[in-house]
Amino acid sequence: MLEPIKNNWRVLLLAVVVVAASVALFAPQFGPDTAPGEDTAEAQQGITNLQYGLDLAGGTRVRAPLVGYTATDVDFAGDVPADAARAVADGLDGVSTRDVNANAEERAIEVTDQSVTEAEFQAAMDASGYEYGSIRSGVTQETRDVAQSVIQGKINEAGLSGGSVQQVQSITGEYFMLVEVPGEDRSDVIELLEERGTVQIDIAYPTDDGTAIQEEALVQEDFDDIGTAAQSEQGPGAYVPVTVRNTAAEGEQSPAHSFQQAIVDRGFPSAYSSDAAQCDYRENPDDVSNPCLLLTVDGEVVNSFGMDSDLAASMGRGAWADTGNFRLTTGEFSSAQTISINLRAGALPADLDISGQGTSSTISATQGENFRIYSMITGVLAIFAVAGMVFLRYREPRVALPMIVTALAEVYALLGFAALVNYPIELAVIAGFIAVVGTGVDDLVIIADEVMSEGDVNSRKVFDSRFRRAFWVIGAAAATTIIAMSPLMVLSLGDLSGFAIFTILGVLIGVLITRPAYGDILRRLLTVR
């Protein structure tokens, strides 16, 4: 019982890989993650768990840089980076310290306010007294990494299945954010990306001289638990349930307690002692009669509201901060959805220059489906062409047929891997599959030629000796392919990375699994002792 398994374990390993690939391709639990409000059938594109990229599913591609300027080789002279950023921000009119960042590791100071020119930033750097090397367009690596994470979060929270974000670098050294969202219109994607997503709560309150003052009360980082947008139970409008953080470092006051104190100091408990009191900010923003809460997104007031009498009383007693539960109300459900997305994903550290240096393109769903069909036809024709040439070369089904089956098993295993990791299938990936078929059959031909080069093989010992010689040649060729493809895999070259990844993976599967399995099959078919 153990002898057949010992002699054919490579074939059994190949069979296990094929079964595992089948599970990854067709088992529902390995399907793509479902977005909120989307079921598994909607997320799964077809009868398999494969996901298709922009080329084959249609959708939108946006390539845009982050807006900003960076001073490089900054000498902080032992100062805290935050102090250096504050000094530079003081030299820029109307620029908040949130839009100036100092990075000690990269020895850089950057400004991300799109209204600041390069000359103004240079003057502010000179006035700050910090020595620096040069001013360049763009932002730091840390900011790009944060922006990539935030954009991916926005895509995921918006339920745009299959969307991807990556950083790419042009020949001139500029960095761009490349965003691809299959199956979505350009306008929807642009609208999502153009919003920086800075959400905060301000308080507008009247003063003794009759004017209104607006001050910051809660910023994005103060919100802890963020719920999903919901329609209001009473009347029109919608809301996002949130929890304001009620924990803080020792010696500091938590955001919930700070907000509660601000509410009390601005007179909310007395102004809203009954539900009849109203916020009149919308009618007269410069002269409000009662204090109001303002919900702002990217500096624009999207809603103003008063406060429920019970909530105002709870804050007056100092009890509200223990839980920190709060509702951000909006006039429309779509606005509540946008706020929920921005709070969950976070705010972009810099704006994307989509209308300036950015480019965007859209592939229709029909065009993507056509590409899918044509790619399938091309793949089938390639397989038949290879099969025909192999049969013409050997004219022996016992040599050629296992060769074709083994090569197809290799591609099938790659498809299973793509389904398992939810890697989107694109034209470049399909090109990698075709390359794997070509190089795989080349290696199998080398094996067949070597073991049959001196006539029939009857002895397994002779077969094993010839097979080892062939395998050394195959191993050297595989190493060469991996070395040649590695730069394409690690560099930010867009679709070429997918081509390189699946070509290298196919070569590894071939050398470690399919080529040895083909050798065992040939040995069993060609030898008698």
C-alpha positions in Angstrom: 0.0 0.0 0.0 2.8 2.4 0.9 5.0 1.5 -2.1 2.7 3.0 -4.8 2.3 6.2 -2.7 6.0 6.4 -2.2 6.7 6.0 -5.9 4.0 8.4 -7.1 3.8 11.1 -4.3 4.6 13.9 -6.8 1.5 13.0 -8.9 -0.5 12.8 -5.7 0.8 16.2 -4.7 -0.3 17.6 -8.1 -3.7 16.1 -7.5 -4.0 17.7 -4.1 -3.1 21.1 -5.6 -5.7 20.7 -8.3 -8.4 19.8 -5.7 -7.3 22.8 -3.5 -7.5 25.1 -6.6 -11.1 23.8 -7.3 -12.1 24.6 -3.7 -10.7 28.1 -3.9 -12.4 28.6 -7.3 -15.9 27.3 -6.5 -16.4 27.2 -2.7 -18.6 30.1 -1.6 -16.6 30.8 1.6 -13.6 31.7 -0.6 -15.5 34.2 -2.6 -14.7 38.0 -2.5 -15.6 39.9 0.7 -19.0 41.4 0.5 -19.5 45.1 1.0 -22.2 46.5 3.2 -25.6 45.9 1.6 -24.1 43.5 -0.9 -24.7 39.8 -0.9 -22.3 37.1 -2.0 -23.9 36.6 -5.3 -23.5 40.3 -6.2 -19.9 40.3 -5.1 -19.0 37.1 -7.0 -18.5 37.8 -10.7 -19.8 34.6 -12.4 -19.9 31.0 -11.2 -16.3 31.1 -9.9 -14.8 33.1 -7.1 -12.5 34.9 -9.6 -12.5 38.7 -9.5 -11.9 40.7 -12.7 -9.9 43.8 -12.9 -10.7 47.0 -14.8 -9.7 45.6 -18.2 -12.2 42.7 -18.0 -15.0 44.1 -15.8 -15.2 47.7 -17.0 -14.8 50.6 -14.5 -12.8 53.7 -13.8 -9.1 54.4 -13.5 -7.8 57.6 -11.9 -4.1 58.6 -11.7 -3.4 61.8 -9.8 -0.7 63.3 -7.5 -1.2 64.5 -4.0 -1.1 68.3 -3.7 1.7 69.8 -1.7 5.3 71.0 -1.5 8.1 69.5 0.6 11.3 71.0 2.0 14.0 68.4 2.0 17.1 67.9 4.1 15.7 70.0 6.9 17.9 70.7 10.0 15.6 70.7 13.0 18.4 71.8 15.2 17.2 69.6 18.0 13.6 71.1 18.0 10.5 69.0 18.2 9.1 68.5 14.7 5.7 69.7 15.8 7.3 73.1 16.9 9.0 73.3 13.5 5.7 72.7 11.7 4.0 75.4 13.8 6.7 77.9 13.0 6.3 77.3 9.3 2.5 77.5 9.5 2.7 80.9 11.3 4.5 82.2 8.2 1.6 81.2 5.9 -1.6 83.3 5.9 -4.8 81.3 6.6 -3.0 78.0 6.9 -3.7 75.7 9.8 -1.0 73.6 11.5 -3.0 70.5 10.2 -1.8 71.4 6.7 1.9 71.6 7.7 3.7 68.4 8.7 7.2 67.9 9.9 8.8 64.5 9.5 12.1 63.9 11.5 12.8 60.5 9.9 12.6 61.9 6.3 14.1 65.3 7.5 11.3 67.0 5.7 8.6 69.7 6.2 5.6 69.7 3.9 2.6 71.9 3.3 -0.6 70.3 1.9 -2.8 73.4 1.6 -3.6 73.7 -2.1 -3.8 77.5 -1.9 -0.1 77.8 -1.0 2.3 78.5 -3.8 5.9 77.3 -3.9 7.2 80.8 -3.5 5.0 81.3 -0.4 6.2 78.1 1.2 9.8 78.9 0.5 9.4 82.3 2.1 7.8 80.7 5.2 10.7 78.2 5.4 13.2 81.0 5.2 11.3 83.0 7.9 11.2 79.9 10.2 15.0 79.9 10.5 15.4 76.2 9.8 18.0 75.3 7.2 16.9 73.1 4.4 18.2 71.7 1.1 15.5 72.4 -1.5 11.8 72.7 -2.2 10.1 70.1 -4.4 6.6 69.5 -5.6 4.8 66.6 -3.9 4.5 65.2 -0.4 6.5 62.8 1.8 6.4 59.0 1.7 4.6 58.9 5.0 1.8 61.1 3.7 1.5 59.0 0.5 1.2 55.8 2.6 -1.5 57.4 4.8 -3.3 58.6 1.7 -3.2 55.2 0.1 -4.7 53.6 3.3 -7.4 56.3 3.5 -8.4 56.0 -0.2 -8.6 52.2 0.1 -10.7 52.6 3.2 -13.1 55.0 1.4 -13.5 52.5 -1.4 -14.2 49.6 1.0 -16.6 51.6 3.1 -18.5 52.8 0.0 -19.0 49.2 -1.0 -17.0 49.5 -4.3 -16.0 45.8 -4.6 -12.7 45.0 -6.2 -11.3 48.6 -6.0 -7.5 49.0 -5.6 -5.1 51.8 -4.8 -1.3 51.8 -5.4 1.5 54.3 -5.6 3.2 54.7 -9.0 6.2 56.7 -10.0 6.7 58.4 -13.3 10.0 58.5 -15.3 10.6 62.1 -14.0 10.3 60.9 -10.4 6.8 62.2 -9.6 4.6 60.0 -7.5 1.0 59.4 -8.4 -1.9 57.6 -6.6 -3.4 55.1 -9.1 -7.0 54.2 -8.2 -8.9 51.5 -10.1 -12.5 50.7 -9.3 -14.2 48.0 -11.5 -17.8 48.5 -12.5 -18.2 52.1 -11.4 -18.8 55.3 -13.4 -16.2 58.0 -13.5 -18.4 60.6 -11.8 -19.0 58.4 -8.8 -15.3 57.6 -8.3 -14.2 61.2 -8.9 -16.8 62.5 -6.4 -15.5 60.0 -3.8 -11.8 61.0 -4.3 -12.3 64.8 -4.6 -13.5 65.0 -1.0 -10.7 65.2 1.4 -13.1 63.9 4.1 -12.3 66.2 7.0 -15.4 66.0 9.4 -15.7 68.0 12.5 -18.3 69.6 14.9 -18.2 73.3 15.5 -20.2 75.5 17.9 -21.8 78.7 16.8 -23.0 80.9 19.6 -24.1 84.5 20.1 -22.0 87.1 22.0 -22.9 90.1 24.0 -22.4 92.5 21.1 -24.9 90.5 18.9 -22.3 88.8 16.6 -21.9 85.1 16.2 -18.7 83.2 16.9 -17.8 79.8 15.5 -15.3 77.6 17.2 -14.1 74.0 16.9 -15.6 71.5 19.3 -14.9 68.0 18.0 -12.4 66.9 15.3 -12.2 63.7 13.4 -9.8 61.9 15.8 -12.2 62.5 18.7 -14.8 60.1 17.3 -14.4 56.5 18.6 -17.1 54.2 17.5 -18.8 55.1 14.2 -22.1 53.5 13.1 -23.6 53.3 9.6 -25.9 55.9 8.1 -29.6 55.5 9.0 -32.8 57.1 8.0 -34.4 59.3 10.7 -37.3 57.6 12.6 -39.2 60.9 12.8 -39.6 63.0 9.7 -37.1 63.5 6.9 -33.4 63.5 7.2 -30.8 60.9 8.3 -28.1 60.5 10.9 -24.8 58.7 11.8 -24.6 57.3 15.3 -21.1 58.0 16.8 -19.4 57.6 20.2 -17.1 60.4 21.3 -13.9 59.1 23.0 -14.1 59.4 26.8 -10.6 58.2 27.6 -7.4 60.3 27.7 -3.9 60.3 28.9 -3.2 60.9 32.5 -3.5 64.6 33.3 -5.6 65.4 30.2 -9.3 65.7 29.6 -11.0 63.3 27.2 -12.7 64.7 24.1 -16.1 63.7 25.5 -15.6 65.7 28.7 -14.1 68.6 26.8 -17.1 68.7 24.4 -19.5 68.4 27.3 -17.9 71.3 29.1 -18.0 73.4 25.9 -21.7 72.7 25.6 -22.3 73.8 29.1 -20.1 76.9 28.8 -22.0 78.0 25.6 -25.3 77.8 27.3 -26.9 74.8 25.6 -28.7 73.4 28.7 -30.5 76.7 29.4 -31.2 77.5 25.7 -32.6 74.1 25.0 -34.5 73.4 28.3 -37.6 72.7 26.2 -38.0 71.0 22.8 -39.6 74.2 21.4 -36.2 75.9 21.1 -34.7 75.9 17.7 -31.3 76.6 16.0 -31.6 79.5 13.6 -28.1 79.3 12.1 -29.5 78.4 8.6 -31.6 81.5 8.5 -29.1 83.9 10.0 -25.6 82.5 10.3 -24.1 85.8 11.4 -26.5 86.5 14.2 -27.8 83.4 15.9 -30.2 83.7 18.8 -29.3 80.3 20.3 -26.1 78.3 20.3 -25.9 75.8 17.5 -23.9 72.7 16.6 -22.5 72.8 13.0 -21.5 69.7 11.1 -18.8 70.6 8.7 -17.1 68.5 5.9 -13.9 69.9 4.4 -14.7 73.2 6.0 -18.2 73.6 4.6 -21.2 73.5 6.9 -23.5 70.7 5.7 -26.0 70.9 8.6 -26.8 73.0 11.7 -28.9 71.8 14.6 -29.8 72.5 18.1 -30.0 69.9 20.9 -32.6 67.7 22.3 -33.7 68.9 25.8 -32.9 65.6 27.4 -29.4 65.5 25.9 -28.8 69.1 26.9 -29.9 68.3 30.5 -27.7 65.2 30.6 -24.7 67.3 29.6 -25.6 70.0 32.1 -25.6 67.3 34.8 -22.2 66.0 33.6 -23.6 62.5 32.9 -23.3 62.4 29.1 -19.6 62.1 28.9 -19.7 58.7 30.6 -21.1 57.1 27.4 -20.3 59.8 24.8 -23.1 58.6 22.5 -24.1 61.2 19.9 -25.9 61.5 16.5 -24.6 63.5 13.6 -27.8 64.5 11.8 -28.1 65.5 8.1 -30.8 66.6 5.8 -30.3 63.8 3.3 -29.4 60.1 3.6 -26.6 60.5 0.9 -24.9 63.1 3.1 -25.1 60.8 6.1 -23.5 58.0 4.0 -20.7 60.3 2.9 -20.0 61.4 6.5 -20.0 57.8 7.7 -17.5 56.8 5.0 -15.2 59.8 5.8 -15.3 59.1 9.5 -14.5 55.4 9.1 -11.8 55.8 6.5 -10.3 58.9 7.9 -9.4 62.2 6.3 -6.9 62.4 3.4 -3.7 64.1 4.5 -3.6 66.0 1.2 -5.9 66.7 -1.7 -5.7 64.8 -5.0 -5.0 66.9 -8.0 -7.5 65.2 -10.3 -8.5 68.2 -12.4 -4.9 69.4 -12.8 -2.1 66.9 -13.4 -4.5 63.9 -12.9 -5.9 61.7 -15.6 -8.9 59.4 -15.6 -10.3 56.8 -18.0 -13.4 54.7 -18.1 -14.0 51.3 -19.6 -17.6 50.4 -20.2 -19.0 47.1 -18.8 -19.8 46.0 -22.4 -16.2 46.6 -23.5 -14.9 44.8 -20.4 -17.1 41.8 -21.2 -15.8 41.8 -24.8 -12.2 41.8 -23.5 -13.1 38.8 -21.3 -14.5 36.8 -24.2 -11.6 37.6 -26.5 -9.1 36.7 -23.7 -10.8 33.4 -23.3 -10.8 32.7 -27.0 -7.1 33.6 -27.2 -6.3 31.3 -24.2 -8.1 28.4 -25.8 -6.4 29.0 -29.2 -3.0 29.1 -27.4 -3.7 25.8 -25.7 -4.9 24.1 -28.9 -1.8 25.5 -30.8 0.6 24.1 -28.2 -1.3 20.8 -28.1 -1.1 20.5 -31.9 2.6 21.2 -32.0 3.3 18.7 -29.2 1.4 15.9 -31.0 3.2 16.7 -34.3 6.5 16.6 -32.5 6.1 13.2 -30.7 3.1 11.5 -32.4 2.8 9.4 -29.2 -0.3 10.1 -27.0 1.3 8.6 -23.9 4.0 11.3 -24.1 2.1 14.3 -25.4 -1.2 13.9 -23.6 0.2 14.0 -20.1 2.3 17.0 -21.2 -0.8 19.0 -22.1 -2.8 17.9 -19.0 0.1 18.8 -16.7 0.5 22.3 -18.4 -3.3 22.9 -18.0 -3.1 21.8 -14.3 -0.4 24.5 -13.8 -2.7 27.2 -15.2 -5.6 25.8 -13.1 -3.5 26.0 -10.0 -2.7 29.7 -10.8 -6.4 30.5 -11.2 -7.1 28.9 -7.8 -4.4 31.0 -6.2 -5.9 34.2 -7.8 -9.3 33.2 -6.4 -7.9 32.4 -3.0 -6.2 35.8 -2.5 -8.9 37.7 -4.5 -6.3 39.0 -7.0 -8.2 40.7 -9.9 -7.7 39.0 -13.3 -6.5 41.5 -15.9 -5.1 41.4 -19.4 -1.6 41.4 -18.0 -2.4 38.5 -15.7 -3.8 36.5 -18.7 -0.6 37.3 -20.6 1.3 35.8 -17.6 -0.9 32.7 -17.9 -0.1 32.3 -21.6 3.6 32.8 -20.8 3.4 30.1 -18.1 1.9 27.7 -20.7 4.6 28.4 -23.1 7.6 28.1 -20.7 5.9 25.1 -19.0 5.5 23.1 -22.2 9.1 24.1 -23.2 10.3 22.5 -19.9 8.2 19.4 -20.5 9.6 19.0 -24.0 13.1 19.2 -22.6 12.2 16.4 -20.2 10.6 14.2 -22.9 13.5 14.8 -25.3 16.2 14.0 -22.7 14.6 10.8 -21.5 13.9 9.6 -25.0 17.1 10.9 -26.7 18.8 7.5 -26.8 15.9 5.3 -27.7 13.4 3.5 -25.5 13.9 3.6 -21.8 13.2 0.3 -20.1 15.1 0.8 -16.8 13.8 3.2 -14.2 17.4 3.8 -13.1 18.3 5.0 -16.6 15.2 7.1 -16.7 16.0 8.8 -13.3 19.5 9.6 -14.5 18.3 11.2 -17.7 15.5 13.0 -15.9 17.9 14.6 -13.4 20.0 15.9 -16.2 16.9 17.5 -17.8 15.8 18.9 -14.4 19.1 20.8 -14.0 18.5 22.5 -17.3 15.0 23.4 -16.3 16.1 24.7 -12.9 18.6 27.0 -14.4 16.1 28.3 -16.9 13.6 28.9 -14.0 16.1 30.8 -12.0 16.9 33.0 -15.0 13.2 33.7 -15.5 12.6 34.6 -11.8 15.6 36.9 -11.8 14.5 38.6 -15.0 10.9 39.1 -13.8 11.7 40.2 -10.2 12.2 43.9 -11.0 8.8 44.0 -12.7 7.2 42.5 -9.7 8.6 45.0 -7.1 8.7 48.2 -9.1 5.6 50.4 -9.4 4.9 49.6 -13.0 1.1 49.1 -12.9 -0.2 46.1 -14.7 3.3 44.7 -15.4 3.6 43.7 -11.8 0.6 41.3 -12.2 2.3 39.8 -15.3 5.5 39.3 -13.4 3.8 37.9 -10.2 1.9 35.2 -12.0 4.8 34.3 -14.4 7.1 33.8 -11.4 4.5 31.9 -9.5 3.8 29.7 -12.5 7.5 28.9 -12.8 7.8 28.0 -9.1 4.7 25.7 -9.3 6.2 24.1 -12.4 9.6 23.4 -10.9 8.3 22.3 -7.5 5.2 20.4 -8.5 4.2 19.9 -12.2 7.6 19.0 -13.7 8.4 16.3 -11.1 4.8 15.0 -11.5 5.2 14.8 -15.3 8.5 12.9 -14.7 6.7 10.3 -12.5 4.0 9.9 -15.2 6.5 9.4 -18.0 8.5 6.9 -15.9 5.4 4.8 -15.3 4.4 4.9 -19.0 7.9 4.4 -20.6 9.6 2.0 -18.2 8.9 -1.7 -17.4 11.3 -2.4 -14.6 
